[in-house]
């Protein structure tokens, strides 16, 4: 069998985005959205997801399912990953903190949308691999190795925070680093039952949490 070309991969990428859009329609009663927004749709069409998975998984990078990336971690199902970004309601030049870089796909999509992204990763090998990918694609995402529950105080406050691992509650440091009027997306719950949740902070600093749908993520790790 011939190897896949960039043209083949572009076709698979388009099909992935079309499938995500179909999932939006099917889940619209739960998520309050019927279609991918234009900016996110374009970014997902432009970012080569196959470069953000282990090389042996490139051929299945565009399936609508989570993929293992090593260290007992996964790259989220495209629909769930897209929804998490969508819930942040990003605007160009907004400051975004991501907790859990992985190999960098979701940070790359947010950067492609025009956001300024800082990402914290507890696994050093992931952080190095993601940084190399961002550099190769000309994306200005900043990455550091560390305990994501502590956020990245030096660059706070953030307009939006995306947490790609589950916790029983939102780490207090992340709430402190979220700007008034900001939005934070996180899976909340234990290992067996989690809800993808939208957390907002109003101008008075009051916190509201809105659970949206059942999900399953690995646990948010506390680093050294």
Backbone torsions as a table, in degrees:
resi	resn	phi	psi	omega
1	UNK	NA	139.5	179.4
2	UNK	-68.1	151.4	174.7
3	UNK	-71.9	154.5	177.9
4	UNK	-69.3	139.5	175.8
5	UNK	-99.3	171.3	176.7
6	UNK	-60.7	-32.6	177.9
7	UNK	-65.2	-43.5	177.2
8	UNK	-60.3	-45.4	-177.5
9	UNK	-64.9	-36.0	178.1
10	UNK	-65.2	-37.6	177.3
11	UNK	-64.7	-44.7	178.7
12	UNK	-62.9	-37.7	179.1
13	UNK	-64.3	-42.7	177.8
14	UNK	-62.5	-42.1	178.5
15	UNK	-63.3	-39.0	177.6
16	UNK	-60.1	-46.4	-178.8
17	UNK	-65.1	-38.6	176.9
18	UNK	-62.7	-39.5	179.3
19	UNK	-68.1	-40.1	176.1
20	UNK	-60.4	-42.9	179.0
21	UNK	-62.0	-37.2	177.3
22	UNK	-65.1	-41.5	177.3
23	UNK	-60.1	-38.9	176.9
24	UNK	-56.7	-47.4	-179.1
25	UNK	-62.2	-43.7	-178.0
26	UNK	-67.2	-32.8	-177.2
27	UNK	-99.4	11.1	-171.5
28	UNK	-58.8	-32.7	179.8
29	UNK	-65.4	-32.2	-179.2
30	UNK	-85.3	-39.3	-171.0
31	UNK	-99.0	-10.2	177.5
32	UNK	71.2	20.5	-179.9
33	UNK	-140.9	140.3	-177.1
34	UNK	-106.0	-21.7	-176.5
35	UNK	-144.8	155.2	169.6
36	UNK	-60.8	134.1	174.3
37	UNK	-67.3	155.5	-172.1
38	UNK	-56.5	-46.6	-176.8
39	UNK	-64.0	-40.2	179.0
40	UNK	-71.0	-39.8	176.8
41	UNK	-57.8	-47.2	-179.3
42	UNK	-62.8	-44.4	-178.1
43	UNK	-63.2	-40.4	178.9
44	UNK	-68.4	-29.2	174.6
45	UNK	-71.6	-30.2	-174.3
46	UNK	-90.0	-32.6	-175.3
47	UNK	-81.7	124.2	-177.5
48	UNK	-77.5	91.5	-175.7
49	UNK	-57.5	-29.1	-178.2
50	UNK	-65.1	-17.3	177.3
51	UNK	-84.4	-6.5	-176.5
52	UNK	-111.4	21.8	173.6
53	UNK	-128.7	161.7	173.6
54	UNK	-54.7	144.4	-172.2
55	UNK	-55.8	-32.8	-178.4
56	UNK	-71.5	-10.8	-179.6
57	UNK	-106.4	8.3	-177.3
58	UNK	-56.0	-38.1	-175.8
59	UNK	-67.6	-21.6	-179.3
60	UNK	-112.3	13.0	-175.1
61	UNK	-62.1	-24.0	-174.4
62	UNK	-103.5	10.4	171.8
63	UNK	-73.0	148.8	-178.2
64	UNK	-85.7	66.7	179.6
65	UNK	-151.9	155.5	175.8
66	UNK	-67.0	152.9	-178.9
67	UNK	-129.3	137.8	177.7
68	UNK	-70.9	137.7	179.7
69	UNK	-122.3	3.4	-180.0
70	UNK	109.2	163.6	178.5
71	UNK	55.1	33.6	-179.4
72	UNK	59.6	28.1	178.6
73	UNK	-113.2	160.4	178.6
74	UNK	-133.4	156.1	166.1
75	UNK	-89.1	127.3	-172.9
76	UNK	-60.7	151.7	169.8
77	UNK	-50.1	135.3	-177.0
78	UNK	-52.1	-40.6	179.5
79	UNK	-61.9	-46.7	-179.2
80	UNK	-66.9	-43.3	178.4
81	UNK	-60.7	-41.7	178.7
82	UNK	-64.9	-43.9	-179.4
83	UNK	-61.7	-40.9	179.9
84	UNK	-60.7	-43.6	178.2
85	UNK	-67.5	-43.1	-179.7
86	UNK	-57.0	-42.3	-177.8
87	UNK	-62.6	-21.8	177.7
88	UNK	-73.4	-19.3	-179.6
89	UNK	51.8	54.0	-174.8
90	UNK	-67.8	145.3	171.7
91	UNK	-121.6	151.6	178.4
92	UNK	-53.1	140.1	178.0
93	UNK	75.6	-0.1	174.3
94	UNK	-68.2	151.3	-178.6
95	UNK	-93.5	122.7	-175.4
96	UNK	-123.0	134.0	171.8
97	UNK	-107.2	127.6	174.5
98	UNK	-110.8	132.7	175.4
99	UNK	-108.5	113.3	-176.8
100	UNK	101.7	77.7	-176.7
101	UNK	-67.7	-39.1	-169.8
102	UNK	59.5	-136.3	176.2
103	UNK	-91.1	1.6	166.4
104	UNK	105.0	4.4	-172.7
105	UNK	-62.0	-49.9	-175.3
106	UNK	-67.7	-36.2	175.0
107	UNK	-62.5	-39.1	179.1
108	UNK	-63.3	-41.6	179.1
109	UNK	-63.4	-44.5	180.0
110	UNK	-64.8	-39.2	176.8
111	UNK	-65.3	-39.4	177.5
112	UNK	-62.8	-27.6	177.0
113	UNK	-78.5	-5.2	177.1
114	UNK	101.3	3.0	178.6
115	UNK	-77.3	156.1	171.8
116	UNK	-97.0	117.3	-167.7
117	UNK	-116.4	131.2	169.8
118	UNK	-116.7	134.5	-174.4
119	UNK	-133.4	135.4	-179.2
120	UNK	-112.7	130.8	-178.2
121	UNK	-132.0	132.7	-177.9
122	UNK	-80.3	-23.6	-178.8
123	UNK	-95.0	114.6	-175.1
124	UNK	-59.3	-40.2	-179.2
125	UNK	-61.6	-38.8	176.9
126	UNK	-64.6	-46.2	-177.7
127	UNK	-58.9	-43.0	179.9
128	UNK	-66.5	-42.3	-179.5
129	UNK	-66.1	-41.2	179.5
130	UNK	-65.3	-43.9	-179.5
131	UNK	-59.9	-38.7	178.4
132	UNK	-64.4	-39.4	178.7
133	UNK	-66.7	-43.4	178.7
134	UNK	-60.7	-42.5	-179.7
135	UNK	-63.4	-41.8	-178.5
136	UNK	-64.3	-31.1	-178.5
137	UNK	-96.4	0.6	178.5
138	UNK	71.6	30.0	179.9
139	UNK	-100.8	129.7	-174.3
140	UNK	-87.9	46.6	177.7
141	UNK	-81.7	133.3	176.2
142	UNK	-98.1	133.0	-176.6
143	UNK	-126.5	141.9	169.7
144	UNK	-140.2	155.2	176.9
145	UNK	-88.5	132.1	178.7
146	UNK	172.8	-175.0	179.4
147	UNK	-82.2	109.7	-176.9
148	UNK	-64.1	-23.9	-179.5
149	UNK	-66.3	-15.9	179.0
150	UNK	-92.6	-6.4	-179.7
151	UNK	67.9	-148.9	179.6
152	UNK	-143.9	78.3	-169.2
153	UNK	-58.7	-34.0	-176.7
154	UNK	-62.1	-23.5	-178.4
155	UNK	-109.7	5.0	178.3
156	UNK	-75.5	160.0	4.1
157	UNK	-85.3	160.8	-178.3
158	UNK	-112.6	143.5	175.0
159	UNK	-71.0	-30.2	-176.5
160	UNK	-150.2	148.2	176.9
161	UNK	-133.8	130.5	178.4
162	UNK	-116.3	122.8	179.7
163	UNK	-112.6	119.7	-172.8
164	UNK	-100.6	22.5	175.2
165	UNK	-144.1	158.6	-171.9
166	UNK	-89.6	147.1	175.9
167	UNK	-141.4	156.1	179.2
168	UNK	-71.6	-26.2	175.9
169	UNK	-151.4	163.4	179.3
170	UNK	-71.6	126.7	177.5
171	UNK	-55.1	130.2	-176.9
172	UNK	-54.9	-35.8	-179.2
173	UNK	-62.4	-34.0	-179.9
174	UNK	-70.7	-38.5	176.3
175	UNK	-63.9	-39.1	179.3
176	UNK	-64.4	-34.3	-175.5
177	UNK	-89.1	-3.0	177.0
178	UNK	-84.5	128.9	-178.8
179	UNK	-67.0	149.3	172.2
180	UNK	-57.5	131.7	-174.2
181	UNK	87.2	1.9	-176.5
182	UNK	-85.9	170.2	-177.0
183	UNK	-130.2	138.7	-179.9
184	UNK	-131.0	133.2	179.5
185	UNK	-117.9	130.0	-175.3
186	UNK	-155.6	143.8	168.9
187	UNK	-79.1	124.5	-178.9
188	UNK	-113.7	134.3	178.0
189	UNK	143.3	-172.2	178.6
190	UNK	-96.9	-170.3	-175.3
191	UNK	-62.7	-32.1	-173.6
192	UNK	-91.2	-27.2	-175.0
193	UNK	-143.2	115.9	-179.9
194	UNK	-131.8	151.8	174.9
195	UNK	-123.8	125.5	171.3
196	UNK	-65.0	123.5	-169.5
197	UNK	-127.5	141.8	173.7
198	UNK	-102.9	121.4	179.6
199	UNK	-111.3	128.7	-179.8
200	UNK	-123.3	150.5	175.5
201	UNK	-120.0	121.0	-178.3
202	UNK	-82.7	178.5	-174.9
203	UNK	-63.9	-20.8	177.8
204	UNK	-90.1	-0.6	-180.0
205	UNK	87.7	6.6	179.0
206	UNK	-77.4	139.6	-175.9
207	UNK	-103.3	134.3	174.7
208	UNK	-127.0	142.4	-179.1
209	UNK	-124.7	128.6	-177.9
210	UNK	-122.9	103.5	176.3
211	UNK	-72.9	137.9	-172.7
212	UNK	-113.3	-46.8	-176.2
213	UNK	-161.1	156.3	179.1
214	UNK	-72.2	136.5	178.9
215	UNK	-142.8	173.7	173.4
216	UNK	-140.0	117.2	178.9
217	UNK	-125.8	160.1	171.9
218	UNK	-70.5	161.0	-175.0
219	UNK	-73.5	141.8	175.1
220	UNK	-68.3	121.3	-176.6
221	UNK	-88.4	145.5	174.2
222	UNK	-99.4	123.1	-179.1
223	UNK	-87.7	-173.1	-179.6
224	UNK	-82.1	NA	NA
